[in-house]
Amino acid sequence: MGAEARCVGHFNQRSSEGKALLETDFLLFRGDFRVKVPFKGIHSLTAADGRLSVGFDEGTLRLDLGAAAEKWMRKIQNPPSLMDKLGVKPGAVVSVIGIRDEAFLPHCSAGARARLEKAE
């Protein structure tokens, strides 16, 4: 994803100007305090009036993102797949040659037809 924004963050009765980073599997705020929220730990997510609110085990991080709040919420709810990141389109044929990481293969077949060819 790689989005970033200057904003005001609110967490545990603290507020600070800083930078929010929206990465592939986590949200990070850095200002006078630092908060990292892994996507898999999020239990509530809302965007209203330009504020993104992210509830997780340690509390609720609120980011004043303005018009970007809803876009960030949608990106968190629907992160791009590995094939999206690699630019593989649905229906494409993917040849995997010499890859020993068996965990990679299910990603290939999700949006494309995969063929495994063993390297000699």
Phi and psi in radians as a Rosetta constraint file:
Dihedral C 1 N 2 CA 2 C 2 CIRCULARHARMONIC 1.219 0.35
Dihedral N 2 CA 2 C 2 N 3 CIRCULARHARMONIC 0.429 0.35
Dihedral C 2 N 3 CA 3 C 3 CIRCULARHARMONIC -1.432 0.35
Dihedral N 3 CA 3 C 3 N 4 CIRCULARHARMONIC 2.603 0.35
Dihedral C 3 N 4 CA 4 C 4 CIRCULARHARMONIC -2.509 0.35
Dihedral N 4 CA 4 C 4 N 5 CIRCULARHARMONIC 2.685 0.35
Dihedral C 4 N 5 CA 5 C 5 CIRCULARHARMONIC -2.690 0.35
Dihedral N 5 CA 5 C 5 N 6 CIRCULARHARMONIC 2.490 0.35
Dihedral C 5 N 6 CA 6 C 6 CIRCULARHARMONIC -1.411 0.35
Dihedral N 6 CA 6 C 6 N 7 CIRCULARHARMONIC 2.331 0.35
Dihedral C 6 N 7 CA 7 C 7 CIRCULARHARMONIC -2.834 0.35
Dihedral N 7 CA 7 C 7 N 8 CIRCULARHARMONIC -3.133 0.35
Dihedral C 7 N 8 CA 8 C 8 CIRCULARHARMONIC -1.831 0.35
Dihedral N 8 CA 8 C 8 N 9 CIRCULARHARMONIC 2.275 0.35
Dihedral C 8 N 9 CA 9 C 9 CIRCULARHARMONIC -1.909 0.35
Dihedral N 9 CA 9 C 9 N 10 CIRCULARHARMONIC 2.550 0.35
Dihedral C 9 N 10 CA 10 C 10 CIRCULARHARMONIC -2.238 0.35
Dihedral N 10 CA 10 C 10 N 11 CIRCULARHARMONIC 2.227 0.35
Dihedral C 10 N 11 CA 11 C 11 CIRCULARHARMONIC -2.762 0.35
Dihedral N 11 CA 11 C 11 N 12 CIRCULARHARMONIC 2.258 0.35
Dihedral C 11 N 12 CA 12 C 12 CIRCULARHARMONIC 0.838 0.35
Dihedral N 12 CA 12 C 12 N 13 CIRCULARHARMONIC 0.937 0.35
Dihedral C 12 N 13 CA 13 C 13 CIRCULARHARMONIC 1.112 0.35
Dihedral N 13 CA 13 C 13 N 14 CIRCULARHARMONIC 0.360 0.35
Dihedral C 13 N 14 CA 14 C 14 CIRCULARHARMONIC -2.099 0.35
Dihedral N 14 CA 14 C 14 N 15 CIRCULARHARMONIC 2.579 0.35
Dihedral C 14 N 15 CA 15 C 15 CIRCULARHARMONIC -2.335 0.35
Dihedral N 15 CA 15 C 15 N 16 CIRCULARHARMONIC 2.536 0.35
Dihedral C 15 N 16 CA 16 C 16 CIRCULARHARMONIC -2.772 0.35
Dihedral N 16 CA 16 C 16 N 17 CIRCULARHARMONIC 2.564 0.35
Dihedral C 16 N 17 CA 17 C 17 CIRCULARHARMONIC -1.344 0.35
Dihedral N 17 CA 17 C 17 N 18 CIRCULARHARMONIC 2.572 0.35
Dihedral C 17 N 18 CA 18 C 18 CIRCULARHARMONIC -3.102 0.35
Dihedral N 18 CA 18 C 18 N 19 CIRCULARHARMONIC -2.757 0.35
Dihedral C 18 N 19 CA 19 C 19 CIRCULARHARMONIC -2.154 0.35
Dihedral N 19 CA 19 C 19 N 20 CIRCULARHARMONIC 2.301 0.35
Dihedral C 19 N 20 CA 20 C 20 CIRCULARHARMONIC -1.824 0.35
Dihedral N 20 CA 20 C 20 N 21 CIRCULARHARMONIC 2.383 0.35
Dihedral C 20 N 21 CA 21 C 21 CIRCULARHARMONIC -2.134 0.35
Dihedral N 21 CA 21 C 21 N 22 CIRCULARHARMONIC 2.248 0.35
Dihedral C 21 N 22 CA 22 C 22 CIRCULARHARMONIC -1.851 0.35
Dihedral N 22 CA 22 C 22 N 23 CIRCULARHARMONIC 1.846 0.35
Dihedral C 22 N 23 CA 23 C 23 CIRCULARHARMONIC -1.784 0.35
Dihedral N 23 CA 23 C 23 N 24 CIRCULARHARMONIC -3.046 0.35
Dihedral C 23 N 24 CA 24 C 24 CIRCULARHARMONIC -1.078 0.35
Dihedral N 24 CA 24 C 24 N 25 CIRCULARHARMONIC -0.729 0.35
Dihedral C 24 N 25 CA 25 C 25 CIRCULARHARMONIC -2.336 0.35
Dihedral N 25 CA 25 C 25 N 26 CIRCULARHARMONIC 0.258 0.35
Dihedral C 25 N 26 CA 26 C 26 CIRCULARHARMONIC -2.729 0.35
Dihedral N 26 CA 26 C 26 N 27 CIRCULARHARMONIC 2.823 0.35
Dihedral C 26 N 27 CA 27 C 27 CIRCULARHARMONIC -2.004 0.35
Dihedral N 27 CA 27 C 27 N 28 CIRCULARHARMONIC 2.335 0.35
Dihedral C 27 N 28 CA 28 C 28 CIRCULARHARMONIC -2.234 0.35
Dihedral N 28 CA 28 C 28 N 29 CIRCULARHARMONIC 2.335 0.35
Dihedral C 28 N 29 CA 29 C 29 CIRCULARHARMONIC -2.088 0.35
Dihedral N 29 CA 29 C 29 N 30 CIRCULARHARMONIC 2.292 0.35
Dihedral C 29 N 30 CA 30 C 30 CIRCULARHARMONIC -2.233 0.35
Dihedral N 30 CA 30 C 30 N 31 CIRCULARHARMONIC 2.120 0.35
Dihedral C 30 N 31 CA 31 C 31 CIRCULARHARMONIC -2.693 0.35
Dihedral N 31 CA 31 C 31 N 32 CIRCULARHARMONIC -2.294 0.35
Dihedral C 31 N 32 CA 32 C 32 CIRCULARHARMONIC -1.204 0.35
Dihedral N 32 CA 32 C 32 N 33 CIRCULARHARMONIC -0.278 0.35
Dihedral C 32 N 33 CA 33 C 33 CIRCULARHARMONIC -2.402 0.35
Dihedral N 33 CA 33 C 33 N 34 CIRCULARHARMONIC 2.862 0.35
Dihedral C 33 N 34 CA 34 C 34 CIRCULARHARMONIC -2.171 0.35
Dihedral N 34 CA 34 C 34 N 35 CIRCULARHARMONIC 2.340 0.35
Dihedral C 34 N 35 CA 35 C 35 CIRCULARHARMONIC -2.361 0.35
Dihedral N 35 CA 35 C 35 N 36 CIRCULARHARMONIC 2.233 0.35
Dihedral C 35 N 36 CA 36 C 36 CIRCULARHARMONIC -2.057 0.35
Dihedral N 36 CA 36 C 36 N 37 CIRCULARHARMONIC 2.184 0.35
Dihedral C 36 N 37 CA 37 C 37 CIRCULARHARMONIC -2.063 0.35
Dihedral N 37 CA 37 C 37 N 38 CIRCULARHARMONIC 1.850 0.35
Dihedral C 37 N 38 CA 38 C 38 CIRCULARHARMONIC -1.173 0.35
Dihedral N 38 CA 38 C 38 N 39 CIRCULARHARMONIC 2.389 0.35
Dihedral C 38 N 39 CA 39 C 39 CIRCULARHARMONIC -0.983 0.35
Dihedral N 39 CA 39 C 39 N 40 CIRCULARHARMONIC -0.679 0.35
Dihedral C 39 N 40 CA 40 C 40 CIRCULARHARMONIC -1.216 0.35
Dihedral N 40 CA 40 C 40 N 41 CIRCULARHARMONIC -0.199 0.35
Dihedral C 40 N 41 CA 41 C 41 CIRCULARHARMONIC -1.696 0.35
Dihedral N 41 CA 41 C 41 N 42 CIRCULARHARMONIC -0.033 0.35
Dihedral C 41 N 42 CA 42 C 42 CIRCULARHARMONIC -1.303 0.35
Dihedral N 42 CA 42 C 42 N 43 CIRCULARHARMONIC 2.248 0.35
Dihedral C 42 N 43 CA 43 C 43 CIRCULARHARMONIC -1.998 0.35
Dihedral N 43 CA 43 C 43 N 44 CIRCULARHARMONIC -0.184 0.35
Dihedral C 43 N 44 CA 44 C 44 CIRCULARHARMONIC -2.613 0.35
Dihedral N 44 CA 44 C 44 N 45 CIRCULARHARMONIC 2.551 0.35
Dihedral C 44 N 45 CA 45 C 45 CIRCULARHARMONIC -2.630 0.35
Dihedral N 45 CA 45 C 45 N 46 CIRCULARHARMONIC 2.102 0.35
Dihedral C 45 N 46 CA 46 C 46 CIRCULARHARMONIC -2.440 0.35
Dihedral N 46 CA 46 C 46 N 47 CIRCULARHARMONIC 2.729 0.35
Dihedral C 46 N 47 CA 47 C 47 CIRCULARHARMONIC -2.385 0.35
Dihedral N 47 CA 47 C 47 N 48 CIRCULARHARMONIC 2.152 0.35
Dihedral C 47 N 48 CA 48 C 48 CIRCULARHARMONIC -2.697 0.35
Dihedral N 48 CA 48 C 48 N 49 CIRCULARHARMONIC 2.449 0.35
Dihedral C 48 N 49 CA 49 C 49 CIRCULARHARMONIC 0.900 0.35
Dihedral N 49 CA 49 C 49 N 50 CIRCULARHARMONIC 0.669 0.35
Dihedral C 49 N 50 CA 50 C 50 CIRCULARHARMONIC 1.370 0.35
Dihedral N 50 CA 50 C 50 N 51 CIRCULARHARMONIC 0.175 0.35
Dihedral C 50 N 51 CA 51 C 51 CIRCULARHARMONIC -2.093 0.35
Dihedral N 51 CA 51 C 51 N 52 CIRCULARHARMONIC 2.234 0.35
Dihedral C 51 N 52 CA 52 C 52 CIRCULARHARMONIC -1.666 0.35
Dihedral N 52 CA 52 C 52 N 53 CIRCULARHARMONIC 2.193 0.35
Dihedral C 52 N 53 CA 53 C 53 CIRCULARHARMONIC -2.013 0.35
Dihedral N 53 CA 53 C 53 N 54 CIRCULARHARMONIC 2.182 0.35
Dihedral C 53 N 54 CA 54 C 54 CIRCULARHARMONIC -2.166 0.35
Dihedral N 54 CA 54 C 54 N 55 CIRCULARHARMONIC 1.924 0.35
Dihedral C 54 N 55 CA 55 C 55 CIRCULARHARMONIC -1.620 0.35
Dihedral N 55 CA 55 C 55 N 56 CIRCULARHARMONIC 2.307 0.35
Dihedral C 55 N 56 CA 56 C 56 CIRCULARHARMONIC -2.572 0.35
Dihedral N 56 CA 56 C 56 N 57 CIRCULARHARMONIC -3.123 0.35
Dihedral C 56 N 57 CA 57 C 57 CIRCULARHARMONIC -0.980 0.35
Dihedral N 57 CA 57 C 57 N 58 CIRCULARHARMONIC -0.568 0.35
Dihedral C 57 N 58 CA 58 C 58 CIRCULARHARMONIC -1.511 0.35
Dihedral N 58 CA 58 C 58 N 59 CIRCULARHARMONIC -0.122 0.35
Dihedral C 58 N 59 CA 59 C 59 CIRCULARHARMONIC 2.504 0.35
Dihedral N 59 CA 59 C 59 N 60 CIRCULARHARMONIC -2.667 0.35
Dihedral C 59 N 60 CA 60 C 60 CIRCULARHARMONIC -2.186 0.35
Dihedral N 60 CA 60 C 60 N 61 CIRCULARHARMONIC 2.143 0.35
Dihedral C 60 N 61 CA 61 C 61 CIRCULARHARMONIC -1.662 0.35
Dihedral N 61 CA 61 C 61 N 62 CIRCULARHARMONIC 2.209 0.35
Dihedral C 61 N 62 CA 62 C 62 CIRCULARHARMONIC -2.024 0.35
Dihedral N 62 CA 62 C 62 N 63 CIRCULARHARMONIC 2.268 0.35
Dihedral C 62 N 63 CA 63 C 63 CIRCULARHARMONIC -2.116 0.35
Dihedral N 63 CA 63 C 63 N 64 CIRCULARHARMONIC 2.190 0.35
Dihedral C 63 N 64 CA 64 C 64 CIRCULARHARMONIC -1.464 0.35
Dihedral N 64 CA 64 C 64 N 65 CIRCULARHARMONIC 1.576 0.35
Dihedral C 64 N 65 CA 65 C 65 CIRCULARHARMONIC -1.772 0.35
Dihedral N 65 CA 65 C 65 N 66 CIRCULARHARMONIC -0.095 0.35
Dihedral C 65 N 66 CA 66 C 66 CIRCULARHARMONIC 1.164 0.35
Dihedral N 66 CA 66 C 66 N 67 CIRCULARHARMONIC -2.425 0.35
Dihedral C 66 N 67 CA 67 C 67 CIRCULARHARMONIC -1.075 0.35
Dihedral N 67 CA 67 C 67 N 68 CIRCULARHARMONIC -0.364 0.35
Dihedral C 67 N 68 CA 68 C 68 CIRCULARHARMONIC -1.358 0.35
Dihedral N 68 CA 68 C 68 N 69 CIRCULARHARMONIC -0.211 0.35
Dihedral C 68 N 69 CA 69 C 69 CIRCULARHARMONIC -0.997 0.35
Dihedral N 69 CA 69 C 69 N 70 CIRCULARHARMONIC -0.834 0.35
Dihedral C 69 N 70 CA 70 C 70 CIRCULARHARMONIC -1.185 0.35
Dihedral N 70 CA 70 C 70 N 71 CIRCULARHARMONIC -0.643 0.35
Dihedral C 70 N 71 CA 71 C 71 CIRCULARHARMONIC -1.116 0.35
Dihedral N 71 CA 71 C 71 N 72 CIRCULARHARMONIC -0.754 0.35
Dihedral C 71 N 72 CA 72 C 72 CIRCULARHARMONIC -1.117 0.35
Dihedral N 72 CA 72 C 72 N 73 CIRCULARHARMONIC -0.695 0.35
Dihedral C 72 N 73 CA 73 C 73 CIRCULARHARMONIC -1.064 0.35
Dihedral N 73 CA 73 C 73 N 74 CIRCULARHARMONIC -0.791 0.35
Dihedral C 73 N 74 CA 74 C 74 CIRCULARHARMONIC -1.096 0.35
Dihedral N 74 CA 74 C 74 N 75 CIRCULARHARMONIC -0.672 0.35
Dihedral C 74 N 75 CA 75 C 75 CIRCULARHARMONIC -1.166 0.35
Dihedral N 75 CA 75 C 75 N 76 CIRCULARHARMONIC -0.644 0.35
Dihedral C 75 N 76 CA 76 C 76 CIRCULARHARMONIC -1.204 0.35
Dihedral N 76 CA 76 C 76 N 77 CIRCULARHARMONIC -0.712 0.35
Dihedral C 76 N 77 CA 77 C 77 CIRCULARHARMONIC -1.206 0.35
Dihedral N 77 CA 77 C 77 N 78 CIRCULARHARMONIC -0.546 0.35
Dihedral C 77 N 78 CA 78 C 78 CIRCULARHARMONIC -2.294 0.35
Dihedral N 78 CA 78 C 78 N 79 CIRCULARHARMONIC 1.207 0.35
Dihedral C 78 N 79 CA 79 C 79 CIRCULARHARMONIC -1.150 0.35
Dihedral N 79 CA 79 C 79 N 80 CIRCULARHARMONIC 2.607 0.35
Dihedral C 79 N 80 CA 80 C 80 CIRCULARHARMONIC -1.174 0.35
Dihedral N 80 CA 80 C 80 N 81 CIRCULARHARMONIC 2.529 0.35
Dihedral C 80 N 81 CA 81 C 81 CIRCULARHARMONIC -1.340 0.35
Dihedral N 81 CA 81 C 81 N 82 CIRCULARHARMONIC 2.954 0.35
Dihedral C 81 N 82 CA 82 C 82 CIRCULARHARMONIC -1.041 0.35
Dihedral N 82 CA 82 C 82 N 83 CIRCULARHARMONIC -0.705 0.35
Dihedral C 82 N 83 CA 83 C 83 CIRCULARHARMONIC -1.157 0.35
Dihedral N 83 CA 83 C 83 N 84 CIRCULARHARMONIC -0.625 0.35
Dihedral C 83 N 84 CA 84 C 84 CIRCULARHARMONIC -1.057 0.35
Dihedral N 84 CA 84 C 84 N 85 CIRCULARHARMONIC -0.787 0.35
Dihedral C 84 N 85 CA 85 C 85 CIRCULARHARMONIC -1.118 0.35
Dihedral N 85 CA 85 C 85 N 86 CIRCULARHARMONIC -0.586 0.35
Dihedral C 85 N 86 CA 86 C 86 CIRCULARHARMONIC -1.461 0.35
Dihedral N 86 CA 86 C 86 N 87 CIRCULARHARMONIC -0.107 0.35
Dihedral C 86 N 87 CA 87 C 87 CIRCULARHARMONIC 1.436 0.35
Dihedral N 87 CA 87 C 87 N 88 CIRCULARHARMONIC 0.308 0.35
Dihedral C 87 N 88 CA 88 C 88 CIRCULARHARMONIC -1.431 0.35
Dihedral N 88 CA 88 C 88 N 89 CIRCULARHARMONIC 2.176 0.35
Dihedral C 88 N 89 CA 89 C 89 CIRCULARHARMONIC -1.575 0.35
Dihedral N 89 CA 89 C 89 N 90 CIRCULARHARMONIC 2.651 0.35
Dihedral C 89 N 90 CA 90 C 90 CIRCULARHARMONIC -0.974 0.35
Dihedral N 90 CA 90 C 90 N 91 CIRCULARHARMONIC 2.401 0.35
Dihedral C 90 N 91 CA 91 C 91 CIRCULARHARMONIC 1.559 0.35
Dihedral N 91 CA 91 C 91 N 92 CIRCULARHARMONIC -0.149 0.35
Dihedral C 91 N 92 CA 92 C 92 CIRCULARHARMONIC -1.235 0.35
Dihedral N 92 CA 92 C 92 N 93 CIRCULARHARMONIC 2.697 0.35
Dihedral C 92 N 93 CA 93 C 93 CIRCULARHARMONIC -1.734 0.35
Dihedral N 93 CA 93 C 93 N 94 CIRCULARHARMONIC 2.243 0.35
Dihedral C 93 N 94 CA 94 C 94 CIRCULARHARMONIC -2.021 0.35
Dihedral N 94 CA 94 C 94 N 95 CIRCULARHARMONIC 2.160 0.35
Dihedral C 94 N 95 CA 95 C 95 CIRCULARHARMONIC -1.780 0.35
Dihedral N 95 CA 95 C 95 N 96 CIRCULARHARMONIC 2.219 0.35
Dihedral C 95 N 96 CA 96 C 96 CIRCULARHARMONIC -1.929 0.35
Dihedral N 96 CA 96 C 96 N 97 CIRCULARHARMONIC 1.943 0.35
Dihedral C 96 N 97 CA 97 C 97 CIRCULARHARMONIC -2.055 0.35
Dihedral N 97 CA 97 C 97 N 98 CIRCULARHARMONIC 2.141 0.35
Dihedral C 97 N 98 CA 98 C 98 CIRCULARHARMONIC 1.289 0.35
Dihedral N 98 CA 98 C 98 N 99 CIRCULARHARMONIC 0.251 0.35
Dihedral C 98 N 99 CA 99 C 99 CIRCULARHARMONIC -1.556 0.35
Dihedral N 99 CA 99 C 99 N 100 CIRCULARHARMONIC 2.133 0.35
Dihedral C 99 N 100 CA 100 C 100 CIRCULARHARMONIC -1.647 0.35
Dihedral N 100 CA 100 C 100 N 101 CIRCULARHARMONIC -0.139 0.35
Dihedral C 100 N 101 CA 101 C 101 CIRCULARHARMONIC -1.422 0.35
Dihedral N 101 CA 101 C 101 N 102 CIRCULARHARMONIC 1.714 0.35
Dihedral C 101 N 102 CA 102 C 102 CIRCULARHARMONIC -1.102 0.35
Dihedral N 102 CA 102 C 102 N 103 CIRCULARHARMONIC -0.425 0.35
Dihedral C 102 N 103 CA 103 C 103 CIRCULARHARMONIC -1.198 0.35
Dihedral N 103 CA 103 C 103 N 104 CIRCULARHARMONIC -0.332 0.35
Dihedral C 103 N 104 CA 104 C 104 CIRCULARHARMONIC -1.276 0.35
Dihedral N 104 CA 104 C 104 N 105 CIRCULARHARMONIC -0.605 0.35
Dihedral C 104 N 105 CA 105 C 105 CIRCULARHARMONIC -1.044 0.35
Dihedral N 105 CA 105 C 105 N 106 CIRCULARHARMONIC -0.731 0.35
Dihedral C 105 N 106 CA 106 C 106 CIRCULARHARMONIC -1.045 0.35
Dihedral N 106 CA 106 C 106 N 107 CIRCULARHARMONIC -0.511 0.35
Dihedral C 106 N 107 CA 107 C 107 CIRCULARHARMONIC -1.124 0.35
Dihedral N 107 CA 107 C 107 N 108 CIRCULARHARMONIC -0.643 0.35
Dihedral C 107 N 108 CA 108 C 108 CIRCULARHARMONIC -1.164 0.35
Dihedral N 108 CA 108 C 108 N 109 CIRCULARHARMONIC -0.703 0.35
Dihedral C 108 N 109 CA 109 C 109 CIRCULARHARMONIC -1.415 0.35
Dihedral N 109 CA 109 C 109 N 110 CIRCULARHARMONIC -0.150 0.35
Dihedral C 109 N 110 CA 110 C 110 CIRCULARHARMONIC -1.137 0.35
Dihedral N 110 CA 110 C 110 N 111 CIRCULARHARMONIC -0.752 0.35
Dihedral C 110 N 111 CA 111 C 111 CIRCULARHARMONIC -2.133 0.35
Dihedral N 111 CA 111 C 111 N 112 CIRCULARHARMONIC -0.023 0.35
Dihedral C 111 N 112 CA 112 C 112 CIRCULARHARMONIC -2.562 0.35
Dihedral N 112 CA 112 C 112 N 113 CIRCULARHARMONIC 2.871 0.35
Dihedral C 112 N 113 CA 113 C 113 CIRCULARHARMONIC -1.499 0.35
Dihedral N 113 CA 113 C 113 N 114 CIRCULARHARMONIC 2.155 0.35
Dihedral C 113 N 114 CA 114 C 114 CIRCULARHARMONIC -1.823 0.35
Dihedral N 114 CA 114 C 114 N 115 CIRCULARHARMONIC 2.568 0.35
Dihedral C 114 N 115 CA 115 C 115 CIRCULARHARMONIC -2.329 0.35
Dihedral N 115 CA 115 C 115 N 116 CIRCULARHARMONIC 2.162 0.35
Dihedral C 115 N 116 CA 116 C 116 CIRCULARHARMONIC -1.655 0.35
Dihedral N 116 CA 116 C 116 N 117 CIRCULARHARMONIC 2.164 0.35
Dihedral C 116 N 117 CA 117 C 117 CIRCULARHARMONIC -2.069 0.35
Dihedral N 117 CA 117 C 117 N 118 CIRCULARHARMONIC 2.099 0.35
Dihedral C 117 N 118 CA 118 C 118 CIRCULARHARMONIC -1.278 0.35
Dihedral N 118 CA 118 C 118 N 119 CIRCULARHARMONIC 2.325 0.35
Dihedral C 118 N 119 CA 119 C 119 CIRCULARHARMONIC -1.347 0.35
Dihedral N 119 CA 119 C 119 N 120 CIRCULARHARMONIC 2.511 0.35
